[in-house]
Amino acid sequence: MLRKKILPNLIVILIVSTILAFLPSTTQAQEPLGNNKKGHTSEIKKTVVSSNNRSNDLWARIRNGFSLASMRSQEVSHNENRFARHQKYIDQIVERSRRYLFHIVEEVERRGMPMEVALIPIIESAFDPLAYSSQHASGLWQIIPSTGKAFGLEQNWWHDERRDVVAATRAALDYLQRLYKMFGDWKLTLAAYNCGEGMLKRYIDENYKEKEPINFRDLQLPTETKNHVAKIFAIKNIIANPENFGIKLKPLPNRPYFEQVEINQQIDVKLAAELADVTENEFTALNPAYHRPVIKIDDSPRKLLLPVNKAKTFVDNLENYDKSLVSWRIYRVKEAETMEGLSNLYTIDVAELAEINGIAENGIVRKGQILLVPRSKKRSGEKNYLAQNNERDKYNTLSPLN
């Protein structure tokens, strides 16, 4: 009788153990962190590396993801030669891409898009997150204001998500997928990303008029647009076979460069960099969307990008920081005030005050205009320097800069 009872129990244990063995070892993607006595809270959002790409070489992973048919043309050959003659320029792009390319590759791969798409920032911005064009395109993906708005990117006096690495990548890939649904061809999609879907549709209507299939080569597109697509294929060919062009690609590790850390309190950019133990240049390169010296938070937390090995450093230091996180205050301009007068009042150089507020040194300040000024040492006890929500300091009504 005892043996009859034990046998079914052993079978049940064996089945449960087998199921548990195949479950992931980590079931949570987020690691909540507690508050300290000052109420500074943050949360690290870890990046999960795709299990199907174990190679340590990000270039190999990118090559494996190339899927578009080759494109041979005079424009492609010209751009191949141009890139091949500038090893230092290639080195500069690779060094900049080190911070961002893994994330972009992850997202492109996750969506099942051709890996050629991950090369667009090379052509658009040379992986400079602060790049800004005469057409007001901004960021790694050179997104114009209207496209940014259409895809939910916040753009205001404090913050421009077109320069946010994660948000802009999401928006750019959403836009590219929408273009592909419209045109059904990746070469046409890449062209539309450059000249806009409206213009490309007009060129197609003028040249084809319901004729199928549409041949990218035959379209009478602007020279800039044809050259844009040619550059993408030229850089693809160089990455696919760098030795054929006498180019050496510096290795890039196939692992995350940054982690996302959520914060729920406003903080100086300079202080955030110090708490993370990174230079201000490194902090800005990862968080270029914040274009004021303080990171302002409204109703929801903000996300900071920090090097993987510095995220915990930041969280620990923030939890133990017992001083004010912000050294700036909102100031409403009164009548008959000048930049020079304000610089004297708040002991700050006129040029610095102008740069911080995005206006010219000799620019006119208007009554009611909102400026950021340093917290006055004489007013060290003031508590309404940035976060007061009253009639006198309604900075949330501030209009975006043109």
C-alpha positions in Angstrom: 0.0 0.0 0.0 2.8 2.5 0.9 4.6 1.8 -2.4 1.4 2.5 -4.4 1.1 5.9 -2.8 4.8 6.8 -3.2 5.0 6.1 -7.0 2.3 8.6 -8.1 3.9 11.3 -5.9 7.4 10.7 -7.5 5.8 11.0 -11.0 4.2 14.3 -10.1 7.5 15.6 -8.6 9.4 14.5 -11.8 6.9 16.3 -14.1 7.0 19.6 -12.1 10.9 19.5 -12.0 11.0 19.1 -15.8 8.7 22.1 -16.3 10.7 24.3 -14.0 13.9 23.4 -15.7 12.6 25.0 -18.9 11.4 28.2 -17.4 13.6 31.3 -17.8 15.9 32.0 -14.8 14.8 35.6 -14.7 11.1 36.4 -14.8 11.2 40.1 -14.1 12.6 42.8 -16.5 12.5 45.5 -13.8 14.3 45.8 -10.6 12.4 48.1 -8.2 14.5 50.1 -5.8 13.4 51.5 -2.4 13.2 55.1 -1.3 15.6 56.9 1.0 14.7 59.5 3.6 14.7 62.3 1.0 12.2 60.5 -1.2 14.6 60.1 -4.2 13.4 57.0 -6.0 14.7 55.4 -9.2 14.3 52.1 -11.0 16.7 50.3 -13.3 15.2 48.9 -16.5 17.5 46.1 -17.7 18.1 45.4 -21.3 17.5 41.7 -22.2 19.9 40.5 -24.9 18.3 38.4 -27.7 19.0 34.7 -27.0 19.4 33.9 -30.7 22.5 36.2 -31.1 25.2 34.8 -28.9 28.1 36.2 -31.0 30.3 38.7 -29.3 30.7 40.6 -32.6 28.0 43.1 -33.3 29.2 43.6 -36.9 28.8 39.8 -37.5 25.2 40.1 -36.2 24.5 43.1 -38.5 25.9 41.3 -41.6 23.7 38.2 -40.8 20.7 40.5 -40.8 21.3 42.1 -44.2 18.5 40.9 -46.4 17.9 43.5 -49.2 19.0 42.7 -52.8 22.2 44.5 -53.8 22.0 47.7 -55.7 24.7 48.5 -58.2 24.8 52.0 -59.7 27.2 54.8 -60.4 25.9 56.6 -57.3 26.6 53.5 -55.1 30.2 53.1 -56.5 30.9 56.8 -56.1 29.9 56.7 -52.4 31.8 53.5 -51.8 34.9 55.2 -53.0 34.2 58.3 -51.0 33.8 56.4 -47.8 36.8 54.1 -48.5 39.1 57.2 -48.8 38.2 58.4 -45.3 39.2 55.8 -42.7 39.3 58.4 -39.9 35.7 59.4 -40.7 34.6 55.7 -40.5 36.5 55.4 -37.2 34.6 58.5 -35.8 31.2 57.1 -36.8 32.0 53.7 -35.3 33.1 55.3 -32.0 30.0 57.3 -31.8 27.8 54.3 -32.7 29.2 52.3 -29.8 26.7 53.9 -27.5 23.6 53.4 -29.7 24.0 50.7 -32.3 23.3 47.7 -30.2 19.9 49.1 -29.1 19.0 49.9 -32.7 20.0 46.4 -33.9 17.9 44.9 -31.1 14.9 46.9 -32.1 15.3 46.3 -35.9 15.7 42.6 -35.3 12.8 42.4 -32.9 10.5 43.9 -35.5 11.8 41.6 -38.3 13.0 44.5 -40.4 16.0 44.3 -42.7 19.2 45.1 -40.9 20.1 47.7 -43.6 17.6 50.0 -41.7 20.0 50.1 -38.7 22.5 51.9 -41.0 20.2 54.9 -41.6 21.7 57.0 -38.7 25.2 56.6 -40.3 23.9 58.5 -43.3 21.5 60.8 -41.5 23.6 62.1 -38.6 26.9 60.1 -38.6 25.6 59.0 -35.2 25.7 62.5 -33.7 22.7 62.7 -31.4 22.9 66.5 -31.4 22.8 66.8 -35.2 20.5 69.5 -36.5 19.7 70.3 -40.1 18.6 73.4 -41.9 15.2 71.7 -42.4 14.9 71.5 -38.6 15.5 67.8 -38.5 17.1 66.6 -35.3 18.7 63.7 -33.6 20.3 60.4 -34.7 17.4 59.7 -37.1 17.0 63.4 -38.3 13.3 63.5 -37.6 11.5 66.8 -38.6 9.1 68.4 -36.1 5.9 67.3 -37.9 7.0 63.7 -38.1 8.0 63.7 -34.5 4.6 65.1 -33.5 2.8 62.5 -35.7 4.7 59.7 -33.9 4.2 61.0 -30.3 7.6 62.6 -29.7 7.5 65.4 -27.1 9.0 68.7 -28.2 9.1 71.6 -25.9 11.4 74.2 -24.2 12.8 71.6 -21.8 12.9 68.4 -23.8 13.0 67.2 -27.4 12.4 63.5 -27.8 13.6 63.6 -31.4 17.0 63.5 -29.8 16.0 60.8 -27.3 17.9 57.6 -28.3 15.1 55.2 -27.3 12.0 57.3 -28.2 13.4 58.5 -31.5 14.4 54.9 -32.6 10.9 53.7 -31.8 9.4 56.6 -33.8 11.7 56.2 -36.8 11.1 52.4 -37.0 7.3 53.0 -36.7 7.6 55.5 -39.5 9.6 53.2 -41.7 7.2 50.3 -41.2 4.3 52.6 -42.1 6.2 53.7 -45.3 6.9 50.1 -46.2 3.1 49.3 -45.9 2.5 52.2 -48.3 5.1 51.4 -51.0 5.8 47.7 -50.5 9.4 48.0 -51.4 12.4 48.8 -49.1 14.3 50.9 -51.6 11.2 53.1 -52.1 10.8 53.1 -48.3 14.3 54.4 -47.8 13.7 57.1 -50.5 10.4 58.2 -48.8 12.2 58.5 -45.5 14.4 61.1 -47.1 12.0 63.1 -49.3 8.7 62.3 -47.6 5.9 60.0 -48.6 3.9 62.7 -50.3 6.7 63.7 -52.7 7.5 60.1 -53.5 3.9 59.3 -54.2 3.8 62.3 -56.7 6.9 61.0 -58.4 5.4 57.6 -58.7 2.1 58.9 -60.1 3.9 61.1 -62.6 6.2 58.2 -63.8 4.0 55.1 -63.6 0.3 55.9 -63.5 -0.9 52.6 -62.3 1.8 50.6 -64.1 3.4 47.8 -62.1 5.9 46.9 -60.9 7.5 50.1 -59.8 11.3 50.2 -60.5 13.3 52.4 -58.1 16.0 52.9 -60.8 13.5 54.4 -63.3 12.0 56.9 -60.9 12.9 60.5 -61.6 13.7 61.4 -58.0 15.6 64.3 -56.6 19.4 63.8 -56.7 19.6 64.1 -53.0 17.1 61.3 -52.5 18.8 58.9 -55.0 22.1 59.7 -53.4 20.7 59.1 -49.9 19.6 55.5 -50.9 22.9 55.0 -52.7 24.8 55.9 -49.5 23.0 53.4 -47.4 23.8 50.6 -49.9 27.4 51.8 -50.2 28.0 51.7 -46.4 26.2 48.3 -46.3 28.7 47.0 -48.9 31.6 48.3 -46.9 30.4 46.8 -43.6 29.7 43.5 -45.4 33.2 43.2 -46.8 35.4 45.9 -45.3 38.6 44.3 -46.5 37.5 44.7 -50.1 37.6 48.5 -49.6 40.7 48.7 -47.5 38.7 49.6 -44.4 39.2 48.4 -40.9 36.1 48.3 -38.7 36.9 48.7 -35.0 35.2 45.9 -33.1 31.8 46.5 -31.4 30.7 44.2 -28.6 27.3 42.5 -29.1 26.0 43.6 -25.7 24.0 46.6 -24.3 25.9 49.8 -23.7 23.3 51.5 -21.6 20.5 50.7 -19.1 17.4 52.9 -18.5 17.0 54.4 -15.0 13.7 55.9 -14.0 13.7 59.0 -11.8 10.8 60.8 -10.3 12.4 64.0 -9.0 13.9 66.9 -10.9 17.6 67.0 -11.0 20.5 69.1 -12.4 22.1 67.5 -15.5 25.5 68.2 -13.9 24.6 66.5 -10.7 23.1 63.5 -12.4 26.4 63.0 -14.2 28.3 63.3 -11.0 26.1 60.8 -9.2 26.5 58.4 -12.1 30.3 58.9 -12.0 30.4 59.8 -15.7 31.5 63.0 -17.5 28.9 65.5 -18.4 29.8 64.9 -22.1 29.1 61.2 -21.7 25.8 61.9 -19.9 24.7 64.3 -22.6 25.7 61.9 -25.3 23.3 59.3 -23.8 20.6 61.9 -22.8 20.7 64.5 -25.5 17.0 65.2 -25.4 17.4 67.3 -22.2 18.5 70.7 -23.5 18.3 72.7 -20.3 20.7 72.4 -17.3 17.9 70.7 -15.2 15.8 67.7 -16.0 12.2 68.7 -15.4 9.6 66.2 -14.4 5.8 66.8 -14.6 3.3 64.0 -14.0 5.3 60.9 -14.9 8.9 59.8 -14.2 11.7 60.4 -16.7 14.1 57.9 -18.0 17.8 58.4 -18.0 20.2 56.3 -20.1 23.4 55.4 -18.2 26.3 53.0 -19.1 25.5 49.5 -17.9 28.2 49.6 -15.3 27.1 53.0 -13.9 23.4 52.5 -13.5 23.7 51.0 -10.0 26.3 53.6 -9.1 23.8 56.3 -9.9 20.9 54.7 -8.0 23.0 54.1 -4.9 24.4 57.6 -4.9 21.0 59.2 -5.5 19.5 57.2 -2.6 22.1 58.5 -0.3 22.2 62.1 -1.5 20.7 64.4 1.1 21.0 67.8 -0.5 18.9 69.6 -3.0 18.9 68.0 -6.5 18.2 71.3 -8.3 20.3 74.5 -8.3 18.1 76.5 -10.7 14.8 78.4 -10.3 12.0 79.6 -12.6 12.0 83.3 -13.0 9.3 85.4 -14.7 10.6 88.5 -16.3 9.3 91.8 -15.0 9.0 95.0 -16.9 12.1 96.9 -17.9 14.6 94.1 -17.3 17.6 93.2 -19.4 19.8 90.1 -19.8 22.7 92.1 -18.4 20.7 93.2 -15.4 19.6 89.6 -14.7 23.1 88.3 -15.1 24.3 90.8 -12.5 21.4 90.0 -10.1 22.0 86.2 -10.3 25.8 86.3 -10.7 26.0 84.5 -13.9 27.7 85.4 -17.2 25.4 86.9 -19.8 26.6 84.4 -22.4 25.9 81.5 -20.2 22.5 82.8 -19.2 21.6 83.3 -22.8 22.8 79.8 -23.9 20.9 78.1 -21.0 17.7 79.8 -22.0 18.1 79.5 -25.8 18.2 83.2 -26.6 20.7 85.6 -28.0 23.0 87.6 -25.6 21.5 90.8 -26.8 18.0 89.3 -27.2 14.9 91.0 -25.9 13.3 89.6 -22.8 9.6 90.2 -22.6 7.4 90.8 -19.6 6.1 87.4 -18.3 8.8 85.4 -20.2 10.1 82.5 -18.3 13.8 82.1 -17.7 16.0 79.7 -15.8 18.3 81.5 -13.4 20.6 80.2 -10.7 19.2 79.9 -7.2 20.3 82.9 -5.3 22.6 82.3 -2.4 20.7 84.9 -0.5 17.6 82.9 -0.9 19.0 79.5 -0.1 15.9 78.7 2.0 13.5 79.2 -0.9 11.4 76.1 -1.8 9.7 77.3 -4.9 12.8 77.4 -7.1 11.4 75.0 -9.7 8.6 72.8 -8.6 6.0 75.2 -7.2 2.6 74.7 -8.8 0.9 78.0 -8.1 -0.5 81.0 -10.1 2.8 82.9 -10.0 4.9 80.1 -11.4 2.8 78.3 -14.0 5.7 77.3 -16.2 3.8 74.4 -17.7 2.0 76.9 -19.9 5.3 77.7 -21.6 5.2 77.4 -25.4 7.8 75.4 -27.3 10.6 77.4 -29.0 10.4 77.9 -32.7 
